[in-house]
Amino acid sequence: MRKTNATILVLDDNSEVLIAAKMLLKRHFETVLTNNNPKKIVEILSQNEVNVIVLDMNYRVGFEDGKEGIFWFKEIIKAAPNTQIILMTSYGNVETAVEGIKLGAVDYILKPWNNEALIETVKSAVKQVRKKETVAQKTTAENNVFIGQALSIQKVYTMAIRVAKTDVNALILGENGTGKYVLAKYIHDNSPRKDQPFIHVDLGSLNENLFESELFGYAKGAFTDAKQDTAGRFEAADGGTIFLDEIGNVPLHLQAKLLQVIQSKSIIRLGESKVRPVDIRIITATNADIEDEVNQKHFREDLFYRINTVTLQLPPLRERLEDILPLVNFFITEYAAKYERNAPSISPTTQHALKCYDWKGNIREMQNRVERALILTEEDELTLNDFGISSTMINDNTTEENTLQDMERNSILKALDKHSGNISQAADELGLSRAALYRRLEKYNIKN
């Protein structure tokens, strides 16, 4: 029987319930996590991409009204809004469970549960997760942008929508690879100019000698190779948006010419005297500390005030921890389709490591590493090595991998003890084949 590729978390204060749930669910789902302390929910969700949570509604003796379960339900929604939640309760608390359904829980089950009913309820919840992901990916693809759940990035894109409806100049700030081009295009695509040209100019790579001819155009004979009248980038953007990327790299003596165009919304081609008006929306971007550049007299103050009617600051990926795994999965889906292969999963240990990695190159680095992984591996599950990341590159002092291995080893020992060393029965309880259990016995040096 093929297991469903999903991560299920069961939360209950009763260890026997957790063992029984894991034994049952492990046969049908790739990863099953259990925990008896609801206070660890947020920590668990920060380290794992959990698809479905089976949440008990009572955790303290004497408090069996289900209110604690509702409290933790709301905390989960805050921490992981895309996770589907199934409430687990006794017959007497059905009314509170129904309250949870109204708040957004996908379903509820009664204890003691029926095995088949529990499996089908969890499978149904996983299908709803996949449906949401498909809709989200379709929406993202249509808008050509992955926004994410982090509050910092949500604020930027909320502001971007407001900016898009106007014609004000916008300055986008952020480290290399944070998505400045994507944000600029997003503003254009949501503006009244969306059906007109969007012209991207990388000022950082533009040769100083070609600055005027590239941006403003030139007349025939203006210089040796000027064989015909040619429009520049500003004219090409007429009616639409021009995105001047890395504006902080423009030499001081050329900034005056750029300022004149921005102020007058007109250009004069090189070798001409004719003034040509241009109807453009101007968006600029830089990874430099532009205000410091102004203070150091490396960037004109008057130009700075012209370009930053509104400033949008993109956060680095290391400040968007909740978006790292969804973004990795977004790129996995994208490149799996590109290379015509099934999208592989990511092991829990690797998921944790990816969230602890610095991502100094931000989204651009992630995109490259995911593509590398999809090209180089044919396995169904990606490891850290597939991404070209070694354990020494991870800024994490915890021993997550060791903890997971300790948990697995202890589970094996308990199963063997319970079944008096019977390999078949122990393997069945653990949701493993006999061969897989033998490999783990050898891995953990367990003598049976």
Salt bridges, closest charged atoms under 4 A:
ASP12 OD2 - LYS111 NZ 2.83
ASP56 OD1 - LYS111 NZ 3.17
GLU68 OE1 - ARG60 NE 3.48
GLU75 OE2 - LYS78 NZ 3.35
GLU133 OE1 - ARG130 NH1 3.17
ASP167 OD2 - ARG193 NH2 2.72
GLU175 OE2 - ARG318 NH2 2.55
ASP189 OD1 - LYS185 NZ 2.95
GLU208 OE2 - HIS253 NE2 2.99
GLU212 OE2 - LYS257 NZ 2.56
GLU214 OE1 - ARG233 NH2 3.13
GLU235 OE2 - ARG269 NE 2.78
ASP245 OD2 - HIS200 NE2 3.33
GLU272 OE2 - ARG276 NH2 3.10
ASP279 OD1 - ARG193 NH2 2.74
GLU293 OE1 - HIS298 ND1 3.81
ASP302 OD2 - ARG300 NH2 2.71
ASP323 OD2 - ARG320 NE 3.10
GLU365 OE2 - ARG369 NE 2.83
GLU371 OE2 - LYS338 NZ 3.29
ASP396 OD2 - HIS352 NE2 2.81
GLU408 OE2 - ARG440 NE 2.83
ASP428 OD2 - ARG27 NH2 3.56
GLU429 OE1 - LYS418 NZ 3.56
GLU429 OE1 - HIS419 NE2 2.61
